[in-house]
Amino acid sequence: MAPTASIIIPTRDRADYLDVALRSVVPQADAARAEVLVLDDGPSEATQEVAERHGAAYVARTPPHGLNAARNAGIDAAAADLVVFVDDDVEVHPGWLDALLAAHAAAPDDTGAFTGPIVPRFEDHFFRTCGREGPPITFLDLGPADTDAPYAWGANMALRRTAVDRVGRFDEGLNFGAGDEQEWQDRLHAAGLRIRYVAAAGLDHRRAGDDARLRALARSAYRRGRSTRRWDVWRGAAPTAASEACVLLGCCWHTVRRACWMNGPAMAAHALGRLREALDPQPPPAQAGVDDFLAGRSGHVAGRRATVLRAADAALDLAAAATRARLDRQDGPRRAVHVVAVDRPGSALGAALDELRRSRHDVRIHTGPLRVGVGKYARIAELLAEHPPGDADWLLVLDDDVVLPPGFLDRFVLCAERADLRLAQPAHRLHSHAAWPVTRRAWDPRSTVRETRFVEIGPITAFRADTLGVLLPFPALRMGWGLDVHWGAVAQEHGWRVGVVDATPILHLAPVAVDYDREGAATEAREFLAGRAYVTRDEAGWSRALEVTGSR
């Protein structure tokens, strides 16, 4: 016989919280003939021990894929028509499950989801609010009577399987740290379905131990502020930075005026997180296997920010003049440099090629037009097949929308070889369009080369001759996304040093993916990287300075 409900508890590394949750959930589930599944998104022995001790089914997921992916896995594993989600830090009230089951049995077909009261509970440490504002953790109170609700938060959320069949699964690509369940419920409302608030289906949302201290609550509120701002930006509902600043000032004034010395600082921390995100947007945390091979940002630089960064570039150029002069007085061996590039009408490629030809090196240039139906990197692969590097010392793959500084190639090859780089790229200028922050020039004007774990597929990538036997021919990818993070893993495997040359900052004229399908390129990368090693976004962000200015 199928269970009356499937209770899903996503968790990760919080065995103590999970123990309390299961202690309250499992007896009600047993009495109602429901099943309980613990979704461990990043398996740990402690979590497994707690689940098995309480008689819950344990489902391990490795590597972690994020909350919505865990929810989808729970739906797949569930055997009941009513799928109930609770967080691992709750304690359900007596009668909670019976109330949900009764509402499910009585509700009309246009009800797709259910929720109930979420009562904040702070343990071990006193936490005072003035009563005028909500607490700094998820809560819900729509009164003592059942009613329709705008949203059901994930701490206490039950779904009918028929609603999932109609609306679809949770979006696993959402990784803002906020809005994950809200996006699904927006689709639910758009399909004409309702969410029912069941007043008797309540639970406590807990904070215990050090998590209940004001410092921890404020830190959590700050992170949540950044997350909610990212979510608002994604759905086109983000207020201006000035509005965020006004809210922060209001929270500070509320703290003083109402003597709200606990909840006030937590509210201010949330507002500060939103303001910080508005002024300095950060990518959301990466989900392994979902988006952790992407930079997480567009890298587009425009408007007032571009003006400020252009001035900063000019100041850095002036401060780095002495370093450039020392490098330009040093002569390394003359090298054969094989250059391939796709040339589109109206591009800036001609000026870049002229700069390369002014080098002291033996530069061999091979270009070709972008053909209809052939992606840019696929065309690069064709050009390399037509014009193999042969005895070249370096291969340079060049975009057609890049501006090179005077003396670029002589200085670039000198620095790359002095630093013993096998894969290299020139740093972007600060006001260049660069999706990966690690590829922008260092703010220290003395920096010439930084060792990294990653170089990007554009706008300029350099390969030393001893890497070509491993990396060529390039795989059959239209746009090349995913190749660069895979190269990083290959470099680690072979012991190759990888780096970014700050001494030759270039300007990328066009934002990333403005003339092709961004999501198509990402999908292609996901398929390519499945089963292949690659460096993640966090790993790709690492760098350390190298000293290469001395003469030999």
C-alpha positions as CSV (number, residue, x, y, z in Angstrom):
1,M,0.0,0.0,0.0
2,A,1.3,3.5,-0.9
3,P,2.2,5.7,2.0
4,T,-0.2,8.5,2.9
5,A,2.5,11.1,2.6
6,S,6.2,11.3,1.7
7,I,8.1,13.6,4.1
8,I,11.3,14.9,2.6
9,I,14.0,16.5,4.7
10,P,16.9,18.0,2.6
11,T,20.0,18.4,4.8
12,R,23.8,18.9,4.8
13,D,26.2,18.7,7.7
14,R,23.6,19.5,10.4
15,A,23.2,16.2,12.2
16,D,22.2,17.9,15.5
17,Y,19.4,19.8,14.0
18,L,18.3,16.8,12.0
19,D,18.1,14.7,15.2
20,V,15.5,17.1,16.7
21,A,13.5,17.3,13.5
22,L,13.3,13.5,13.1
23,R,12.4,13.1,16.8
24,S,9.3,15.1,16.2
25,V,8.4,14.0,12.6
26,V,8.9,10.2,12.7
27,P,6.3,9.4,15.4
28,Q,3.6,11.3,13.5
29,A,4.7,9.7,10.2
30,D,4.5,6.2,11.7
31,A,1.1,6.8,13.1
32,A,-0.2,8.1,9.8
33,R,1.6,5.4,7.7
34,A,3.8,8.0,6.0
35,E,7.4,7.6,4.8
36,V,10.3,9.8,5.8
37,L,13.3,10.4,3.5
38,V,16.4,12.3,4.4
39,L,18.1,13.8,1.4
40,D,21.8,14.3,2.3
41,D,23.2,16.8,-0.3
42,G,26.9,16.1,0.5
43,P,26.9,12.8,2.5
44,S,28.3,12.5,6.0
45,E,28.4,9.5,8.4
46,A,26.9,11.6,11.2
47,T,23.8,12.4,9.1
48,Q,23.4,8.8,8.0
49,E,23.6,7.6,11.6
50,V,20.9,10.0,12.7
51,A,18.6,9.1,9.8
52,E,19.0,5.4,10.3
53,R,18.6,5.6,14.1
54,H,15.2,7.2,13.6
55,G,14.2,4.8,10.9
56,A,14.1,7.3,8.1
57,A,15.2,6.3,4.6
58,Y,18.6,7.8,3.8
59,V,19.4,9.1,0.3
60,A,22.9,10.3,-0.3
61,R,23.8,12.8,-3.1
62,T,27.4,13.4,-4.1
63,P,28.6,15.8,-5.2
64,P,26.2,18.4,-3.7
65,H,23.9,19.8,-6.3
66,G,21.9,22.4,-4.3
67,L,18.5,22.6,-2.6
68,N,16.3,22.5,-5.7
69,A,18.1,19.5,-7.0
70,A,17.6,17.8,-3.6
71,R,13.9,18.6,-3.8
72,N,13.6,17.1,-7.2
73,A,15.5,14.0,-6.0
74,G,13.0,13.8,-3.1
75,I,10.1,14.0,-5.5
76,D,11.6,11.2,-7.6
77,A,12.1,9.0,-4.6
78,A,8.7,9.7,-3.0
79,A,5.9,7.1,-3.3
80,A,3.0,9.2,-2.0
81,D,0.7,11.6,-3.8
82,L,1.4,14.3,-1.1
83,V,5.0,15.3,-0.9
84,V,5.9,17.2,2.3
85,F,9.1,19.2,2.6
86,V,10.5,20.5,5.9
87,D,13.8,22.0,6.7
88,D,16.3,20.1,8.9
89,D,16.1,22.8,11.6
90,V,12.4,22.5,12.5
91,E,10.4,20.8,15.3
92,V,6.8,20.0,14.2
93,H,3.8,20.7,16.5
94,P,1.5,17.9,17.6
95,G,-1.1,17.2,14.9
96,W,1.0,18.8,12.2
97,L,0.9,15.9,9.8
98,D,-2.7,14.9,10.5
99,A,-3.7,18.5,9.7
100,L,-1.9,18.4,6.3
101,L,-3.4,15.1,5.4
102,A,-6.9,16.3,6.3
103,A,-6.4,19.4,4.2
104,H,-5.1,17.4,1.3
105,A,-8.2,15.1,1.4
106,A,-10.7,18.0,1.6
107,A,-9.1,20.5,-0.7
108,P,-10.5,21.0,-4.3
109,D,-8.5,20.1,-7.3
110,D,-7.3,23.6,-7.9
111,T,-5.2,23.5,-4.7
112,G,-1.6,22.6,-5.6
113,A,0.3,23.2,-2.3
114,F,-0.2,23.5,1.4
115,T,1.7,25.3,4.2
116,G,1.2,26.1,7.9
117,P,2.5,28.4,10.6
118,I,6.3,28.7,10.9
119,V,7.1,29.9,14.4
120,P,10.7,31.2,15.0
121,R,12.3,29.8,18.1
122,F,15.7,30.9,19.6
123,E,17.3,28.5,22.0
124,D,20.2,28.8,24.5
125,H,20.5,32.6,24.0
126,F,18.0,35.3,24.7
127,F,16.8,37.1,21.6
128,R,14.5,40.2,21.9
129,T,12.4,41.9,19.3
130,C,10.4,45.1,19.7
131,G,7.4,43.4,18.1
132,R,7.2,45.8,15.1
133,E,9.4,43.8,12.7
134,G,9.7,40.1,11.9
135,P,12.6,38.0,13.2
136,P,15.7,37.3,11.2
137,I,14.8,33.8,10.2
138,T,11.9,32.4,8.1
139,F,8.5,32.7,9.7
140,L,4.9,32.6,8.6
141,D,1.7,33.5,10.6
142,L,-1.6,34.1,8.6
143,G,-3.8,33.8,11.6
144,P,-5.9,31.1,13.4
145,A,-8.1,30.1,10.5
146,D,-7.3,28.3,7.3
147,T,-7.0,30.6,4.2
148,D,-5.3,30.9,0.9
149,A,-1.6,31.9,1.0
150,P,0.6,33.7,-1.5
151,Y,3.6,31.5,-0.8
152,A,4.6,28.3,1.1
153,W,8.2,28.6,2.4
154,G,10.4,25.5,2.2
155,A,10.5,25.1,6.0
156,N,6.9,23.9,5.9
157,M,5.7,23.1,2.3
158,A,3.6,20.3,1.0
159,L,2.9,19.7,-2.7
160,R,0.4,17.5,-4.5
161,R,2.0,15.3,-7.1
162,T,-0.6,16.4,-9.6
163,A,0.6,20.0,-9.2
164,V,4.2,18.9,-9.9
165,D,3.0,17.0,-13.0
166,R,1.2,20.1,-14.2
167,V,3.7,22.8,-13.3
168,G,7.0,20.9,-13.6
169,R,10.0,20.4,-11.4
170,F,12.0,22.9,-9.3
171,D,14.5,24.9,-11.3
172,E,17.9,23.4,-10.5
173,G,19.6,26.3,-12.2
174,L,18.5,28.8,-9.6
175,N,21.3,29.2,-7.1
176,F,20.8,32.6,-5.6
177,G,20.3,31.3,-2.0
178,A,16.8,32.8,-2.2
179,G,13.7,32.5,-4.3
180,D,14.3,28.8,-5.1
181,E,10.8,27.7,-4.0
182,Q,9.2,31.0,-4.9
183,E,9.9,30.6,-8.6
184,W,8.1,27.2,-8.6
185,Q,5.1,28.7,-6.9
186,D,5.0,31.6,-9.3
187,R,4.5,29.0,-12.0
188,L,1.9,27.3,-9.8
189,H,-0.1,30.5,-9.6
190,A,0.3,31.1,-13.3
191,A,-1.3,27.7,-13.9
192,G,-4.4,28.7,-11.9
193,L,-3.6,26.7,-8.8
194,R,-3.8,27.8,-5.2
195,I,-1.7,27.5,-2.0
196,R,-3.7,26.7,1.2
197,Y,-2.6,27.8,4.6
198,V,-3.5,25.1,7.2
199,A,-3.5,26.8,10.6
200,A,-3.2,23.5,12.6
201,A,-0.1,22.4,10.6
202,G,2.4,24.4,12.5
203,L,6.1,23.9,13.4
204,D,8.9,25.7,15.1
205,H,11.8,27.0,13.1
206,R,14.8,26.7,15.4
207,R,18.1,28.4,16.0
208,A,20.2,26.7,18.8
209,G,23.6,27.0,20.3
210,D,26.0,29.5,18.7
211,D,23.6,29.8,15.8
212,A,21.2,31.7,18.2
213,R,23.8,34.3,19.1
214,L,23.2,37.8,17.7
215,R,26.6,37.7,15.8
216,A,25.6,34.5,14.0
217,L,22.1,35.8,13.2
218,A,23.5,39.0,11.9
219,R,26.0,37.2,9.7
220,S,23.3,35.0,8.4
221,A,21.0,38.0,7.7
222,Y,23.8,39.7,5.8
223,R,24.3,36.7,3.5
224,R,20.5,36.4,3.1
225,G,20.4,40.1,2.2
226,R,22.9,39.5,-0.6
227,S,20.9,36.4,-1.8
228,T,17.6,38.2,-1.8
229,R,19.0,41.1,-3.8
230,R,20.4,38.6,-6.4
231,W,17.0,37.0,-6.6
232,D,15.3,40.4,-7.1
233,V,17.8,41.3,-9.8
234,W,17.1,38.0,-11.6
235,R,13.4,38.6,-11.6
236,G,13.7,42.3,-12.5
237,A,12.4,43.6,-9.2
238,A,15.5,45.1,-7.6
239,P,15.3,48.6,-6.2
240,T,18.0,51.1,-6.8
241,A,21.1,51.3,-4.6
242,A,19.9,54.6,-3.2
243,S,16.7,52.9,-2.1
244,E,18.7,50.1,-0.4
245,A,20.8,52.7,1.4
246,C,17.6,54.4,2.7
247,V,16.4,51.1,4.1
248,L,19.7,50.6,5.8
249,L,19.5,54.0,7.4
250,G,15.9,53.2,8.5
251,C,17.0,50.0,10.1
252,C,19.7,51.8,12.0
253,W,17.2,54.5,13.2
254,H,14.7,51.8,14.2
255,T,17.4,50.2,16.3
256,V,18.0,53.4,18.3
257,R,14.5,54.7,18.4
258,R,12.8,51.5,19.5
259,A,15.8,50.3,21.6
260,C,15.6,47.1,19.4
261,W,19.2,46.1,20.3
262,M,18.9,42.5,19.0
263,N,16.6,42.3,16.0
264,G,17.5,45.8,14.9
265,P,21.2,44.9,14.2
266,A,20.1,41.8,12.4
267,M,17.7,43.8,10.2
268,A,20.5,46.3,9.5
269,A,22.8,43.4,8.6
270,H,20.2,42.2,6.1
271,A,19.9,45.7,4.6
272,L,23.7,46.1,4.5
273,G,23.9,42.8,2.5
274,R,21.4,44.1,0.0
275,L,23.3,47.4,-0.4
276,R,26.6,45.7,-0.7
277,E,25.2,43.4,-3.4
278,A,23.8,46.4,-5.2
279,L,27.2,48.2,-5.2
280,D,29.4,45.1,-5.8
281,P,27.4,42.2,-7.3
282,Q,28.8,38.8,-6.6
283,P,28.0,35.5,-8.3
284,P,25.8,33.1,-6.4
285,P,27.5,30.1,-4.8
286,A,28.3,27.5,-7.4
287,Q,26.4,24.2,-7.6
288,A,28.7,21.3,-8.4
289,G,27.9,19.9,-11.8
290,V,25.3,22.6,-12.6
291,D,27.1,26.0,-12.9
292,D,30.4,25.7,-11.2
293,F,32.3,25.8,-14.5
294,L,30.8,29.3,-15.2
295,A,32.1,32.6,-14.0
296,G,28.7,33.4,-12.6
297,R,28.7,37.0,-14.0
298,S,28.6,38.7,-17.3
299,G,31.7,40.8,-16.8
300,H,29.9,43.7,-18.7
301,V,31.4,47.1,-17.8
302,A,29.6,50.2,-18.7
303,G,28.3,53.6,-17.5
304,R,29.7,55.4,-14.5
305,R,31.6,52.2,-13.4
306,A,33.4,52.1,-16.7
307,T,34.4,55.7,-16.3
308,V,35.9,55.1,-12.9
309,L,37.7,51.9,-14.0
310,R,39.1,53.6,-17.1
311,A,40.6,56.3,-14.8
312,A,42.0,53.5,-12.5
313,D,43.6,51.8,-15.6
314,A,45.3,55.1,-16.5
315,A,46.7,55.4,-13.0
316,L,47.9,51.8,-13.0
317,D,49.5,52.3,-16.5
318,L,51.4,55.3,-15.1
319,A,52.5,53.5,-11.9
320,A,53.6,50.4,-13.9
321,A,55.7,52.4,-16.4
322,A,59.0,51.6,-14.6
323,T,58.2,47.9,-14.6
324,R,57.4,47.9,-18.3
325,A,60.6,49.8,-19.0
326,R,62.7,47.1,-17.2
327,L,61.0,44.3,-19.1
328,D,61.4,46.1,-22.4
329,R,65.2,46.3,-21.9
330,Q,65.5,42.5,-21.6
331,D,65.8,40.3,-24.7
332,G,64.7,36.7,-24.7
333,P,65.1,34.2,-27.5
334,R,63.3,34.9,-30.8
335,R,60.3,32.6,-31.0
336,A,58.0,31.3,-33.7
337,V,54.5,32.3,-32.8
338,H,51.6,30.7,-34.6
339,V,48.4,32.9,-34.6
340,V,44.9,31.8,-35.5
341,A,41.8,34.1,-35.5
342,V,38.3,34.3,-36.9
343,D,37.8,37.6,-38.7
344,R,34.3,39.0,-38.9
345,P,33.3,42.1,-41.0
346,G,34.0,45.4,-39.2
347,S,36.1,43.8,-36.5
348,A,39.2,45.2,-34.7
349,L,41.3,42.3,-35.7
350,G,43.4,44.2,-38.3
351,A,44.9,46.6,-35.7
352,A,45.7,43.7,-33.3
353,L,47.5,41.8,-36.1
354,D,49.5,44.8,-37.0
355,E,50.6,45.1,-33.4
356,L,51.7,41.4,-33.4
357,R,53.6,41.9,-36.7
358,R,55.7,44.7,-35.0
359,S,57.1,42.1,-32.7
360,R,60.7,40.8,-32.8
361,H,59.3,37.3,-33.0
362,D,58.6,35.2,-36.1
363,V,54.8,35.7,-36.2
364,R,52.8,33.4,-38.6
365,I,49.2,34.6,-38.9
366,H,46.3,32.5,-40.2
367,T,42.8,33.9,-40.2
368,G,39.4,33.0,-41.8
369,P,35.9,34.3,-41.9
370,L,33.2,32.9,-39.6
371,R,31.1,30.6,-41.7
372,V,27.3,30.3,-41.4
373,G,26.3,27.5,-39.0
374,V,29.8,27.1,-37.6
375,G,30.5,28.3,-34.1
376,K,33.5,30.5,-33.4
377,Y,35.6,27.9,-31.6
378,A,34.6,25.2,-34.1
379,R,36.0,27.6,-36.8
380,I,39.2,28.0,-34.8
381,A,39.5,24.2,-34.8
382,E,39.1,24.2,-38.6
383,L,41.8,26.8,-39.1
384,L,44.2,24.8,-36.9
385,A,43.5,21.7,-39.0
386,E,44.2,23.7,-42.2
387,H,47.3,25.4,-40.7
388,P,48.9,23.2,-38.0
389,P,51.3,24.9,-35.6
390,G,54.2,22.6,-36.8
391,D,57.5,23.8,-35.2
392,A,56.0,26.9,-33.6
393,D,57.1,27.7,-30.0
394,W,53.8,29.3,-29.1
395,L,50.2,29.0,-30.4
396,L,48.1,32.2,-29.9
397,V,44.3,31.9,-30.3
398,L,43.0,35.5,-30.8
399,D,39.5,37.0,-30.8
400,D,38.7,39.7,-33.3
401,D,37.4,42.3,-30.7
402,V,40.6,42.9,-28.7
403,V,42.9,45.9,-28.4
404,L,46.6,45.1,-27.7
405,P,49.0,47.5,-25.9
406,P,52.2,48.6,-27.7
407,G,55.0,46.1,-27.4
408,F,52.5,43.4,-26.4
409,L,54.0,40.2,-27.9
410,D,57.6,40.8,-26.9
411,R,56.7,41.5,-23.3
412,F,54.1,38.8,-23.1
413,V,56.3,36.0,-24.4
414,L,59.2,37.2,-22.2
415,C,57.0,37.2,-19.0
416,A,55.4,33.8,-19.9
417,E,58.7,32.1,-20.4
418,R,60.4,33.6,-17.4
419,A,57.5,32.4,-15.3
420,D,57.6,29.0,-17.0
421,L,54.0,29.2,-18.1
422,R,52.6,26.5,-20.4
423,L,49.2,28.0,-20.7
424,A,48.9,31.8,-20.4
425,Q,46.7,34.8,-21.2
426,P,47.2,38.5,-20.9
427,A,45.2,40.2,-18.1
428,H,42.2,42.3,-19.0
429,R,42.2,46.0,-18.3
430,L,39.9,46.9,-15.4
431,H,37.4,48.5,-17.8
432,S,37.5,45.5,-20.2
433,H,34.6,43.1,-20.5
434,A,35.9,40.1,-18.5
435,A,33.6,37.5,-17.0
436,W,36.3,35.9,-14.8
437,P,37.6,38.3,-12.1
438,V,40.9,36.4,-11.9
439,T,41.7,37.5,-15.4
440,R,41.5,41.2,-14.7
441,R,44.8,43.0,-14.1
442,A,46.1,43.1,-10.5
443,W,45.6,46.4,-8.6
444,D,49.3,46.2,-7.7
445,P,51.2,48.0,-10.5
446,R,54.4,46.0,-9.7
447,S,52.6,42.7,-10.6
448,T,53.9,41.2,-13.9
449,V,52.6,37.6,-13.8
450,R,50.2,35.7,-11.5
451,E,50.1,32.0,-11.3
452,T,46.5,30.7,-11.6
453,R,44.7,27.4,-12.1
454,F,42.8,28.7,-15.1
455,V,43.1,30.6,-18.4
456,E,40.0,31.5,-20.4
457,I,39.3,30.5,-24.0
458,G,39.4,34.2,-25.0
459,P,40.0,36.9,-25.9
460,I,43.7,35.7,-26.2
461,T,44.9,32.3,-25.1
462,A,48.6,31.2,-25.5
463,F,49.8,27.6,-25.5
464,R,53.4,26.6,-25.3
465,A,54.6,24.0,-27.8
466,D,54.9,21.2,-25.3
467,T,51.2,21.3,-24.5
468,L,49.9,21.0,-28.1
469,G,50.4,17.3,-28.4
470,V,47.9,16.9,-25.5
471,L,45.4,19.7,-26.2
472,L,45.2,19.5,-30.0
473,P,43.0,18.9,-31.8
474,F,40.4,20.9,-29.9
475,P,37.1,19.0,-29.3
476,A,34.2,19.6,-31.5
477,L,32.5,22.4,-29.6
478,R,30.8,25.3,-31.3
479,M,31.6,28.0,-28.8
480,G,34.3,26.4,-26.7
481,W,32.7,26.9,-23.3
482,G,34.0,24.3,-20.8
483,L,37.3,23.8,-22.6
484,D,39.1,26.3,-20.4
485,V,38.1,24.8,-17.1
486,H,39.0,21.3,-18.5
487,W,42.4,22.6,-19.6
488,G,43.0,23.7,-16.0
489,A,42.5,20.1,-14.8
490,V,44.7,18.8,-17.6
491,A,47.4,21.3,-16.6
492,Q,47.2,20.1,-13.0
493,E,47.5,16.4,-14.1
494,H,50.6,17.2,-16.2
495,G,52.2,19.6,-13.8
496,W,52.0,22.5,-16.2
497,R,52.1,26.0,-14.7
498,V,49.2,28.3,-15.8
499,G,49.1,32.0,-15.4
500,V,47.9,35.5,-16.3
501,V,50.4,38.2,-17.5
502,D,49.6,41.5,-15.8
503,A,52.4,43.3,-17.6
504,T,50.4,43.3,-20.9
505,P,46.8,44.3,-20.1
506,I,44.5,44.1,-23.1
507,L,41.0,45.5,-23.7
508,H,38.1,43.3,-24.7
509,L,35.7,45.4,-26.7
510,A,32.5,43.3,-26.6
511,P,30.6,41.8,-23.7
512,V,30.6,38.0,-23.4
513,A,27.9,36.1,-25.4
514,V,26.3,39.2,-27.0
515,D,26.2,37.6,-30.5
516,Y,25.4,34.0,-29.8
517,D,23.2,31.9,-27.5
518,R,24.6,32.0,-24.0
519,E,22.4,29.2,-22.7
520,G,23.2,27.0,-25.7
521,A,26.9,27.5,-25.1
522,A,26.4,26.6,-21.4
523,T,24.4,23.5,-22.3
524,E,27.1,22.4,-24.7
525,A,29.7,22.8,-21.9
526,R,27.6,20.7,-19.5
527,E,27.5,17.9,-22.0
528,F,31.2,18.2,-22.7
529,L,32.3,18.2,-19.1
530,A,30.1,15.3,-18.0
531,G,32.6,12.7,-17.0
532,R,35.6,15.0,-17.6
533,A,37.7,16.6,-14.9
534,Y,37.6,20.4,-14.6
535,V,38.5,23.2,-12.2
536,T,35.5,24.8,-10.5
537,R,34.7,28.5,-10.3
538,D,36.2,28.6,-6.8
539,E,39.4,26.8,-7.9
540,A,39.7,29.0,-10.9
541,G,39.6,32.1,-8.8
542,W,42.9,31.3,-7.1
543,S,46.1,33.3,-8.0
544,R,49.4,34.2,-6.6
545,A,52.0,36.7,-7.8
546,L,55.2,35.6,-9.4
547,E,58.4,37.7,-9.8
548,V,59.8,37.7,-13.3
549,T,61.3,41.2,-13.7
550,G,65.0,40.2,-13.1
551,S,67.3,39.8,-16.1
552,R,69.0,36.5,-17.0
